[in-house]
């Protein structure tokens, strides 16, 4: 029974209190939902950063370290967001749409930049960051740019790589098509061994994997102005859809992978059941950990190229943006740059095993020892792309996931699906998403 159900006296009492509770909640939201309000004259301001919780506590320590180094000019406090990125986005959007001034810095997924900046929710960081452009990995810097301005400070980057079993195959395939051939050849000696595992559940990770295929084949998702789909303009789009379907039809990828996200793929591969795996760098230490069936029998390579095309990774990562409604924008920008400093970038690599955004860190001997795959990762970043840049990315990605999943699960054919997806994307980028 709900609190406002009038069938009970207790319910009526709750109903009576709801207007007062709503007023209190709105008041709290206006001053930060319990987080520090702006400092009065002579008081030290508290800068609030909104992000998911770091289980290692490294990010929290970085922010506190910057506050300590500020000489008492500001304090820091975290607004903890939910673990899931979609839930984080929803909560942040609600606050920004209400012009909530209690958040100063936002931990932003790399796909939020266009949407948030176009909505007017971000402080323009161009004066603070533009002079540092040459210090960054170019691909990571592209994730903070939109409409010729810079809207955040890059914190970490990410790109998927190909994990392969050195006891089953001699070398990494150069192309996706060669990967299929290698699986078939290796299976002659290992008939019970599965081939290639990746992320093919209907979610954002699947979209990223499909974009890797599409970009490698030379297919663009959007027109240069971002105002329409470019998918159907390339015959290779149908080839890519058919290839993804045939991975399952031909047995290169087991059908259960249509339900896999990152962890399901990692566990499957780590248990010794796959020859190849597409996954992010985080899996390296896990697949080589004590008890892993494949420890010491795994190598990493950049993702294969599309035959007749090129290699193409797709970027993940986190950036720090400053809220347009922060009452301490200059201090918040200073804090964002401190948290992403060279010293803290080394910590990102050494303590969190995440890919840094500053080029110099990739040449650090200590980082190279800690992350033996860092050279492969840097090579992968050289060909990495940002996801389609549009304020309506959320609608675009839902369409790509939905239509592509229909193909790989045998519910639609490749050719007609490309045409349908092309129409869906063209509607999405003008704010009329059909899904």
N, C-alpha and C positions, 0 to 999 in steps of 0.2 A: 504494500500500500504506500502511495506517495505521500510526501509531507503535507501536500495541500489538499488531500482527500478529505472532504467535509463529512465523511461518514464517521469520524471519530473526533472526540474532543481534543485529543492530542494533535490530530491533523489540523483542526481549526486554529489551535494556538500557534502552530508553525506558520499557517497562512497569514495570521495577523502580524507575525514578526518579519515576514518576507520583505515588505517595503523598507523597513528599517535596515534589514540586512543588506538589501540591494544598495541603499544609500551609502552604507558603510563601505561596501565593496567598491563602489564607484569612487568614493573618496580615497580609498586605499590605492586604487589604480592610478588616480591622479597624482599621488605622491610616491608612486613606485611600488604599490602593493606590499608595503612593509619594508621596502628598501629605502636607503637613506635619501632624504630630500636634499634640495640644494643647500649649500652652506650659506649662512648669513654673513654679514660683514665681519671680516676678521676670522671666520671659521675656516677650518680645513675641509675642502669638498671631498666627498666620497664618490669615486667613479665606479659605476656598476657595469660589469661585463656580463653579457648573457651568452651562455654556451652550455653544451652538454657537459656532464661531469667527466673529468679525466680520472679514470680509475687508478692511475699511477700518481696523480697529484702534481705532475710536472708543470702543467699549464698554470695551475693555481700558484705554484711557487714562483713561476716567471712573473706573474702579475704582482705578487707581493714583493718580489725582488726589485721590480721597477718602482713600486711605491716607496720602498726603503731608500732607493737611490735618488728619489726626487727631493730629498732634503725636507720632507714634511710638507710639500706643496699639495699633496693629495693622498687620500687613502683609497683602497680598492675593496670591492665586495662583489661576489658572484651571484647572479640570478641563474640558478641551475635549470636548464631546459631538459625536456624529455630525451631519452636515448635515441629514439628514431628521428631521422632527419625530417621526414614529413611532418611529424608532430612538432618539432622545433620550429619549422617554417610557419605552421599554423599559429602557434603561440606568439611568435615575434610579429607576424602580420597583424594579429588582433591588436597588439599594443601600439604598433606604429600607425595603423589606420586610425586609432583613437588619439594620436598625437601625444602618447604617453612619454613624458620627459624624464622618467626615472631610469631609463637605460641609456648608457653613454656609448658602450662598445658592443657590437654584435658579432658573434662567431658565425660567419656566413659560409654555407656550402658554396662552392664555386659557381653553381648554376643560378644563384639568386641575384647576381650583380645587375643584370639588365632589368629584371622585374622591379627590384627595390629602388634603383636609381631613377627609373622612368616614373615611378610613383612619387618621387620627391622625398623619399624616406632616408636618404643618405647624405651626409656631409661630403662635399667635394674635397677629396684628398690630393688633388693634382699638385697644388703648391708644395705639399709635404713630401711627395713620393717621386715626382717626375724626374728629378735630378739623379735618382738612384736606379733608373731603368736598366742601365748597363750592368748592374751588379746581379740582376736576377736571371734565373733560367727563363728564356724568352717565353716558353709555353705557359709557365706559371703566371708571368706578368700579364699575359693576355686575359686571364680570368678576372682581373680587377678593372679592366677597361670597358667602357661603353660610351658611345656617342662622343668619342674623342676626349673623354675625361677619365680620371682615375678615381675609383670609388672605395678603395680599401687598401690595406697593406697585406700582401701575401704572407701566409704563416707556414703552411706545408703544401706539398703537391703529391700527386699519386698517379701511377700509370700501371696498367696490368702488364704482366709478362707471361711467357710460356714456361711452365715447369715441365721437365721431361725426365724419364727414367733412363739413366745411363747404362743400366744393366739390360735394357730391352731394345734401345735404339742407339745407334752409333753417334748421331749428331742431330742437332735441332733442324727441323725442316725450314727451308727458305721461303716456301709459300704455303698457304692453307691447303691448296690442292695436293702438294707434296705430303703434307701431314696425313691426309686421307690414305695416300699410297703407303706411307710408312706404317700406319696402323694395320693395314691389310697384310703387309709383308711380315711384320713382327708377330702377327696372330698365327701365322703358319707354324711357328715354333712354340707359341703360347696360346693355344686355341681358347682357353678359358679367360684370357686377359681382356678386360675392356679397353677401349681406345682413348677417346678424348672427352674429358669432363669440363664443363664450363657452367655459366650461370644462365639458365634458360627458363627460370620461373618468370611469371609475368610481373615484372617490377623494374625499377630503375637500372639495376645491374644488368638485366637482360637488354635493355635499351642501349646501354654503353657497349655491350658486346656486339650488338647488331650494327651500331655506328662504326665500330672498328672494321667490320666487314665492308660496310658501305663506303666509308672514306678511303679504305685501301683500294677499292675497285674504281675510285674516281667519282663516286656519286655524291652530289651535294644534296642536302636535305632542304635548304632554303635558297631562294634567290639572293643575290648580293645585297639587296636592300632589305632583306628579311621580311618582305611583305607577301610572299607567296611560297608555295612548295616548288622545289626544283626536282623532286624525286622522279616523276614520270618522264622528265626530259632525257634521262639517261637509260638506255637499254640495259645497262649493267645492274640496275636496281632489281629487275626481275631475276637476273642471274644470281644475285646475292640471296634473294629470298629462296630461290630453288636450292641453292647450295646449303643454306641453313636447314631446310627441310630434309635434304638428302643425307645430311650427317646422321639423322635418326633413321631414315628409311634404309640406308645402306649399312647401318650397324656401327659406323665410326663412333657415334655417341649413343650410349644406352638411353632408352626412352624415359627412364626415371629422371633423367637430367632436366626434363621439362618442369620439374618441381624444385630444382636446386637453386639455392643462393650461394653466397661465398662459402659459408661454413659447411654446407652439405657437400660441395665440391671438394673442399679441403679434406674433410674426413674420409670421403670415398678414396681420394688419391693417397692420403696418408696411410690408409689401411691396405695399400698395395694393390688396389683393384684397377687402377688406370695407368695408361702409358704417358698421357699428356694431360696437363691441366692449365687452363687460363685462370689466373688469379692475381691478386694484388701482392705487394712485397711482404705484407704482414705474415703471410703463410710460410715464409722461408724458415724461420726459427722453429715453427711448429712441426713442419714435415721432417725436420732434422733433429727433433727433440728425442730424448731417451724414450723408448717404447714405440716409436714410430716404425712401421714396417718398412719404410723406404729411407730411413736415415742413412746418409752417406751415399745414396744411390740416386741423387737428384741434382740436376743442373738447371740453370736459368738461361733464357735467351729472350731477345725482343720478340714480340708477336710476329708471326710470319707475315709476309707480304701477300697481296692478292696477285695471282698469276697475271702478268701483263700490266700490273698496277704498282702499288707501293705498300710499304708498311704504314700503319696508322694506329697509334694508341689514342685513347680518349682520356682526358684529364679528370682526376678527382682532386680533392684537397679542401683546405679551409683558409678563409681570409678573415681579417678583422676590419669591419666597417664601423664608422662613427655615425650615430643616429643624428638625423637632421633636427631632432627635437631635444638633443642634449643641451643642458645649460652650461656645459664646460667643453665645448667642441675643440678648442685649441689644446687644452690639457689632454683630452681624450685622444687626439691625433698623436700627440707626443707619446702617450702611453702605448698606443698601437705600434708605433715605430720602435719603442723600447722592447716590447714583447717579441718583435720580429728581428731584433738586432742580430749581428753575427754571433755573438756569444750565445744567445738563446737559440739560434739556428743549429749550433753545434749540439745543444741539449736536445733539440727535436730529433736529431739523428742518433746521438749516443744513448739517450735515456728512453726514447720512445720508438726507435727504429723506424721513424717516418722520413720520407724524402724531403730534404730541405729545399728552399726556394732560392737561396743564394748560391751562385755558381762556385764560389771559392770553397765552400764546404765539401764539395765533391772531390777536391784534391787533398783534403786533410788526411794524413796517414792514420790517425786514430780512428776516424770515421770509416776509412776503407777497411781497416782491420775488423771493426765491429760489424760492418755491413759489407760482406764480401761481394754482394751483388750490385753494389752502388755504381760500378762502371756500366753494367748492363742496363741499369735503371736510367742512367744519364743518357745512354745511347737511345733508349726508348723514348725519352723526353724530347729528343731531337726531332722525332716524327710525330709527336703527340698533337692532338687537336682539342680545341674546346668544343663542348657540345653546342648545338645550334643556338645562336645568340638571338634571343627574342624575349620581350617582357612576358610573352605567353608560353614560355617554355613548358610550364606544368601541363598545359593542355596538349602541347606537341608530344611530349614524352608519353602521356597516357595513350594517345593515338598510336604511336609507334609500337608500344608494348602490346596493345590490344590486337592490332591487325597482324603484327609479326607472329604473335603467339598462335593465332589461328592457323597460320601457314605451317609452323613446325609441328603442330599437333594434328595436322591433317584435316582441319575443318574448313580450309579454303585453299584455292590454288594460288600460285605465286603471281601470275600475270594480272589477274583481276584484282588481287589484293593491293598490288602496287598502285593501280589506278584509284582504288577506293581510299587508300592511305594518302595519296597525293591530294585528293579532294578534302579529306579530313584535316590535313595539315594546313592547307590554304585557308580553311575556315578558322582554324585555331589561331593563326597568327594575326587575324583581324578581330580577335576577341569573340568569335562565334563558334567556339569548339563544340563539336557534336556529341562528345562523350562526357 
